[in-house]
Amino acid sequence: MKRSDLLERMLNWKCECDILVIGGGATGLGAAVDAASRGYRVILLEQHDFAKGTSCRSTKLVHGGVRYLAQGDVSMVVEALHERGRMRLNAPHLVKDMRFIIGNYRWWEKPFYAVGLTCYDLLAGRKALGRSLPMLKRSVLKEIPSLKHEGLRGGVVYHDGQFDDSRMAITLALTAIDKGGVCLNYMKVNCLLKDAAGKINGVHAVDTLDGKEYQIKSKVVVNATGVFVDDVMKMDECDTRKKVRPSQGVHLVVDSKFLGGRSALMIPKTKDGRVLFGVPWHGKVVLGTTDTPLNEASLEPRALEEEVDFILDQAGQYLDRKPTRADVLSIFAGLRPLAAPTHADSKKTKEISRNHKIYRSKSGLLTITGGKWTTYRAMAEDVINQAIVIGGLSPAECVTKNLRVHGYTTEQFDENDWNYVYGSDADKIQKMIEKEPSFAEKLYEGYTFTAAHVVWAAREEFAQNIEDVLARRVRMLFLDARAALEIAPKVASVLAAELGKDKTWEQAQIADFNRLARGYILN
């Protein structure tokens, strides 16, 4: 289904729906899936591309949050662990069990972490991914050969989930569409519509691809715009107090040799009290993250020098092969939409809630913020339950706890081949190549991305430009920014042929992407 087909579906509804969701990140897409699967007419509008912001910039973990357990936030950890299990069952082609190793350098660490992580397993109940166990030194080094040998006494292994965030977001959009919903990227909401009584009954939006404007009526409007929820709330009430305080998390991507194995590294306590991860991801390693409070949000946040230095320094203290700035293949920053602290001058992220919150304005605008990727489904269930009441909709039970997402398959794929992220759609991509052999051309040596994946992104996944493809459909920008720059002209050519664009469009696309990609290269 093409984007034009979705516009036609919306027009067939006379631009009217039961629930309208603003925001195409994890929370908004989850809400669209929940609403559509209950049988409601749902329209989701995203001002840029799906998962453009925070939802493609995570640490790639589906987890309960070990550090939140240490802080005593047991209820949040229990919810996240149960949701982790549901994600693993409903999207097995995207969510994987990952072994995390904590290296122990002091005598008390092994029993301390073994007991704590056993509690973590018990809280997960039947949805646990595996047992936490103490490890001998030789076993630790077998799994993470590059871990610092000197002073190592042993370790503890525990299990958590690992996934591809933007691929999950695209999958959720396709799932909502499969269930009869409409999800449109590049559709910017300019203002909220209200009836004579001052109740919100829709939005005014503009299609940023062609400039067409739409008035879309809805029985209830959900604001799920992440770090931008305050902007939408001000459309409703201009004097609304800020509900979100963004917190920046930075990640560095390096070669897999810096861990040397397939297991992940967890450093339980850095000098600022956070945990630091080294997570294998698509043949590379993601190092992160930081937690830096910011006052303003942006679509393309940039890492601060001190954040880069912090990650390199902390990782270097635990690895025999210390990463340097020259080793960084890509750097990306994401903004967490954390609930704003009570005191405006607070700068400590520990004072900012990780739980999600829902606000209902006098005019009926429903705003959801906070939370994390792992709990997206529970957040969606919560906000749609409230939307049903506000909109006066006929009640329908949530079915997403056991809803298999688009592409669901339990077939085992070679995870060294990019095709695995498409699940059951991988066969369709292969048939496309058989029909047009030129699509099998590799985009870059050492990666399995092909021209077929670019065509598929445009035909089936609503990609509109180079960034959509290389940042969120095949992830090259996040894996190796310099390589992404090199293949941008080839991607532009394939896209132009597929979308019916001319050479002028191609050149503009290449220039735009070059400017963007330089921000992912650490100089």
URDA-V53124 format. One record per run of one state. SS is the DSSP state (@ for helix, = for strand, . for the rest). FROM is the first residue (numbers start at 1). TO is the last residue. If there is no record, write none. Layout:
ss=SS from=FROM to=TO
ss=SS from=FROM to=TO
//
This chain:
ss=. from=1 to=2
ss=@ from=3 to=12
ss=. from=13 to=15
ss== from=16 to=22
ss=. from=23 to=25
ss=@ from=26 to=37
ss=. from=38 to=41
ss== from=42 to=45
ss=. from=46 to=53
ss=@ from=54 to=56
ss=. from=57 to=60
ss== from=61 to=62
ss=. from=63 to=65
ss=@ from=66 to=70
ss=. from=71 to=73
ss=@ from=74 to=90
ss=. from=91 to=95
ss== from=96 to=104
ss=. from=105 to=108
ss=@ from=109 to=127
ss=. from=128 to=132
ss== from=133 to=135
ss=. from=136 to=136
ss=@ from=137 to=143
ss=. from=144 to=146
ss== from=147 to=147
ss=. from=148 to=153
ss== from=154 to=162
ss=. from=163 to=164
ss=@ from=165 to=178
ss=. from=179 to=181
ss== from=182 to=184
ss=. from=185 to=186
ss== from=187 to=194
ss=. from=195 to=199
ss== from=200 to=207
ss=. from=208 to=212
ss== from=213 to=223
ss=. from=224 to=225
ss=@ from=226 to=236
ss=. from=237 to=243
ss== from=244 to=255
ss=@ from=256 to=258
ss=. from=259 to=263
ss== from=264 to=267
ss=. from=268 to=275
ss== from=276 to=281
ss=. from=282 to=283
ss== from=284 to=288
ss=. from=289 to=291
ss== from=292 to=293
ss=. from=294 to=304
ss=@ from=305 to=316
ss=. from=317 to=318
ss== from=319 to=319
ss=. from=320 to=324
ss=@ from=325 to=327
ss=. from=328 to=329
ss== from=330 to=339
ss=. from=340 to=348
ss=@ from=349 to=351
ss=. from=352 to=356
ss== from=357 to=360
ss=. from=361 to=365
ss== from=366 to=369
ss=. from=370 to=372
ss=@ from=373 to=391
ss=. from=392 to=399
ss=@ from=400 to=402
ss=. from=403 to=417
ss=@ from=418 to=435
ss=. from=436 to=436
ss=@ from=437 to=440
ss=. from=441 to=441
ss== from=442 to=442
ss=. from=443 to=449
ss== from=450 to=450
ss=@ from=451 to=460
ss=. from=461 to=465
ss=@ from=466 to=473
ss=. from=474 to=475
ss=@ from=476 to=479
ss=. from=480 to=480
ss=@ from=481 to=499
ss=. from=500 to=502
ss=@ from=503 to=520
ss=. from=521 to=523
//
